[in-house]
Amino acid sequence: MTHLPNSLAGRDIASMVHPYTNLDRHQTVGPFVAASGDGCYITDDNGVKYLEGMAGLWSASLGFSEPRLAEAAARQMATLPFYHSFNHRSHEPMIALAEKLMSIAPPGLTRALFANSGSEANDQAIKLVWYYNQGLGRPEKRKIISRIRAYHGVTVASASLTGLPPNHTDFNLPLPGFLHTDCPSFYLNGQPGESETDFTDRIVGNLEAMIEAEGPETIAAFWAEPIMGAGGVYLPPEGYFAKVQALLKKHDILFVVDEVITGFGRTGNMFACETYDLAPDMMVVAKALSASFLPISATLISGPIHEVLISQSRKLGAFAHGFTYSGHPASAAVALETLKIYEERDTVGHVRAVSPLFQRRLKALAAHPLVGEARGVALIGGLELVKDKPTKTLFEPSQGVALAVVAACLGRGVILRAIRDIVAVCPPLIITEAQITVLFDALEAALDEVAAKVLAPA
């Protein structure tokens, strides 16, 4: 494909480095250029309209045209376009947002430390874990356990938490002291004849064996997404988090919950901590915090952790961490307005109302010859594509089957995402039942189209 040098695509190719993109292939295929948004829809620079079935990057919870958020940003930019939070400085939008977050956060979380992305929020949480243990006089307690296929970001430390090979290969990651235990996918990792309960006991046993082998006195924290999003939309097996939390408490290990994708209604509750009965010592939020209209994230911390920060400041003179744009006034104002909209419009109630249709259509695709497992909760789902259902045999990566399904959906006006052999679905929280029907009609037709090409006749 040839792109004119003065076209948007040509200019992009000549000037951009694209994240999570085959940069060699990009030189010829070029970009999909979004031009405008309207509700759950995106229109490209050729005037073609698409239903955005991934909410952008799991994040545009209120769609792409919410006027109240644009107005909130404009008001704040006209009043106080920038101020910072260093050296005792503050401003009203940031204060009000912190108060609002504390009013809806899981019990025990008492303070917010703002940043600009989920990666940064996880990164600073890692620093807080280390700082906390230094303050308690146990510097050796600094190793962190995450999980295979976890996704926690791309900064150096948060990418070390992430448990995906492409985020490590040739980046010289993970850093020392970052450990990865089992991915909790019963479909992928359950053994023949093993029940889901037995599977849970086995992988939690593996986690305990790792803790004991490393030495509990060296393990500082365990990191987990309630649902493993970018790693493949993996849900926790029955009893998993209850047993993990008991194990962490036994060994005095902090529990950090990454709600960057699942927070603010995605699972049918304000936070997935409620969905899965989680009691974190820290929680990380981003994405839907501002409906992705402006960059902002937060690390929410417990009272005991905050007390150590205070005692460390007493000893060291200052808490020497922060970003120029932490709690940026315009981002904070937009986030605060986003939370007001969730409350006023009962967004969680809407998610609960439309989720039965979403999950019914999703789970029905488990019968498709290309689908090994259809999994999800509320308004998030994933399809694991397989060459052979009984043996769970995968396609060769070179076949790009999930990419082909996503391309076939795009041709039908629906945007989804391929993750290895998985098709992910995560629409804006405002999606209607009629739009859910459009989405799954396109996805089912795309699966049929691709299956006809890649599955041998019976």
CORCOR-V83829 format. One line per field, one symbol per residue. phi: phi as a letter, one per 40 degrees, with the letter a starting at -180 (. if undefined). psi: psi as a letter, one per 20 degrees, with the letter a starting at -180 (. if undefined). burial: 1 if it has 24 or more other C-alpha atoms within 12 Angstrom, else 0. Layout:
phi: ???
psi: ???
burial: ???
This chain:
phi: .bbcdccdccccdcbbbccfbccccccbcgccbcbabagcbbbcccgcbbcccbfgbgbccbgbaccccccccccccccacaabbcfgcaacdcccccdccccbcddgcbabbcabacdcccdcccccdcccccccgbcccbcbbbbdgcbbhbcdcccccdbbdccbdgcfbccdgbbbbdccccccbccdgccccccdcccccccccccccchdcbccabbacdbccccifbcccdgccccccccccdbfbcbbbcbdcccghdcgbdbcdcdbfbbccabbbafcdbfgcacaaabcbcddccccdccccccchaccaibdcdgddccccccccdcccdcccfccccdccccdcdccccccccccccbcabbiafbaaabccbcbcccfccccdccfcccccccccdcbgbcbbcbfcbbcbacdccdccccccddccccccccccccccbccdc
psi: pppphjrggghghiiqopqlqohghhhhhaqoophrqocjqpprijjppqonjjlemkhmhjbkkohhhghgggghhignhprajqljqrqghgghggggghhiqqqipiqpoqbirhghhgghhghhgggghghjkmhiniqppbqpjqojairgghhhgplpghihpjjlqrqqioqpaqplohggiqqpiprhghgghghhhhghhgghhhohiiohqppppgpoeiijmpqqrpighghghhgghhjlpqoppokghiqlihjjrgqihghjlqnqhqppqbeihjjjhqpqrqopqrghghhhgghhhhgihqnmqrqgjokpgggggggghghgggghjlhghgghhihggghghghhihiqiipgpoqrpdlprqpopqhoghikprqphihlghhhghhhghijkppappodkpoqpmrqijqrhhhgggghgggghgggghhhhipqq.
burial: 00000000100110000000000001100111100011111111000011111111111111111101110110010000011110000011111111011101111011111111111111111111111110100000111111111111111111111111001100001100111111111111000000010011111100110110000111111111111111111111101110111011001011111111111111111111111101111111111111111111111111001101100000000010011011111111111111111100001101110111111011111101111111111111111111100000011000011111111111011111111111111111111110111111111111111110011000
